[in-house]
Amino acid sequence: MNDMTLPATRPANPRFSSGPCAKIPNYSLDMLADAPLGRSHRAAVGKAKLAEAIQLTREILGVPADYRIGIVPASDTGAVEMALWSLLGARPVEMLAWESFGEGWVTDVVKQLKLDAKVKVAPYGQIVDFTTVDFDSDVVFTWNGTTSGCRLPNGDAIPAERAGLTICDATSAAFAMELPWDKLDVTTFSWQKVLGGEGAHGMLILSPRAVERLESYTPAWPLPKIFRLTSKGKLIEGIFVGETINTPSMLANEDYLVALKWAQSIGGLRGLVARASANAQVVWDFCAQNPWLKNLAETPEIASTTSVCLKFDDARIKDPAAFAKAVAKRLEKAGVGLDLGAYRDAPAGLRIWCGSTVETSDVQALMPWIAHAFHAEIAAQ
Ligand SMILES: Cc1ncc(COP(=O)(O)O)c(C=O)c1O
């Protein structure tokens, strides 16, 4: 193929946004017909639907029976904030960050909670060296940096025996990557990421040690009702069986249930992980064949299989930021790749969501279009 001719095949679904992410294959609003709309979420039918979402989450992610899973307000941000504000302050804190969202949590803890935390930040393309971390402190980190495409390869460096809590924002990892539950005390994610659900609610998963902290420690600062996980020093157990703190969206919950059942139908976690890995591999192979496009992740073991972040590397490029934007714009205009520009705080480039709801054939079809847009922009400079 001449690089300047239009590729013959187009992605059937051009949605490559890193959140909200592509809906499950063959999605239709008709699938939500069983949502108990106009009913109380505290009625038996509503509570049963919320409890089912918790139960399916547990089954698919393999969350241990003695871990609590709660549906909370304000998406992943809500879940992370609840954890930070409810748990920190009892012990020394280490904050680890390697991209924008992780840095946001640092700001929260240092500037808002005003804790004297040890802050370790790695530049875009790298992650913090976990062998330098003191896990007798409480440690806060993001499993997969959505805006840098760099992830923890595994939890090996986290000791099973530790005095501190590990608080992990896993929103762009959960359902696409294996998470070692024995190494994670607090895990959060939102519905709108790997399963292509709706923005609305967050999931908060607590280990027994996290619950113990909640019941034995009261932070020095006030907690709004929306963050409160305990009452009179005891965990509010209802939150973890579907009695949400305030009103949830039953429509969004139904949508999550539909996605969870699809996940089961493709083999559960193993199927989900395989789909994301296959998608990312397509992009990695394309980079290997086209030296002008590089993974932002500096080493393959930390390269994300969901938010694959790429940078252009070609001496002919005069203004990298303008160039990357123009390529993304071309893909969007051609209707073959929507929302795949790099995050605003990240280095210039592309970010292609390869999470489990994305079809590998669509990633394959996108690649020649990237080549086409790249060469067209080089020529247009
Ligand atoms: C790592 C990470 N943390 C937090 C968020 C915020 O998520 P939400 O909008 O679901 O609160 C995002 C969103 O992209 C993210 O990627």
Ligand as a Chemical Component Dictionary entry (heavy atoms), coordinates in Angstrom:
data_LIG
# 
_chem_comp.id                   LIG 
_chem_comp.type                 NON-POLYMER 
_chem_comp.pdbx_formal_charge   0 
_chem_comp.three_letter_code    LIG 
# 
loop_
_chem_comp_atom.comp_id 
_chem_comp_atom.atom_id 
_chem_comp_atom.alt_atom_id 
_chem_comp_atom.type_symbol 
_chem_comp_atom.charge 
_chem_comp_atom.model_Cartn_x 
_chem_comp_atom.model_Cartn_y 
_chem_comp_atom.model_Cartn_z 
_chem_comp_atom.pdbx_ordinal 
LIG C1 C1 C 0 -6.125  6.406 37.031 1  
LIG C2 C2 C 0 -7.387  7.190 37.117 2  
LIG N1 N1 N 0 -7.839  7.584 38.312 3  
LIG C3 C3 C 0 -8.982  8.283 38.432 4  
LIG C4 C4 C 0 -9.728  8.625 37.333 5  
LIG C5 C5 C 0 -10.992 9.393 37.524 6  
LIG O1 O1 O 0 -12.039 8.520 37.291 7  
LIG P1 P1 P 0 -13.558 8.886 37.454 8  
LIG O2 O2 O 0 -13.832 9.959 36.436 9  
LIG O3 O3 O 0 -14.245 7.597 37.167 10 
LIG O4 O4 O 0 -13.759 9.386 38.823 11 
LIG C6 C6 C 0 -9.316  8.231 36.071 12 
LIG C7 C7 C 0 -10.083 8.596 34.876 13 
LIG O5 O5 O 0 -9.674  8.435 33.761 14 
LIG C8 C8 C 0 -8.115  7.489 35.958 15 
LIG O6 O6 O 0 -7.698  7.091 34.770 16 
# 
loop_
_chem_comp_bond.comp_id 
_chem_comp_bond.atom_id_1 
_chem_comp_bond.atom_id_2 
_chem_comp_bond.value_order 
_chem_comp_bond.pdbx_ordinal 
LIG C1 C2 SING 1  
LIG C2 N1 SING 2  
LIG C2 C8 DOUB 3  
LIG N1 C3 DOUB 4  
LIG C3 C4 SING 5  
LIG C4 C5 SING 6  
LIG C4 C6 DOUB 7  
LIG C5 O1 SING 8  
LIG O1 P1 SING 9  
LIG P1 O2 DOUB 10 
LIG P1 O3 SING 11 
LIG P1 O4 SING 12 
LIG C6 C7 SING 13 
LIG C6 C8 SING 14 
LIG C7 O5 DOUB 15 
LIG C8 O6 SING 16 
# 
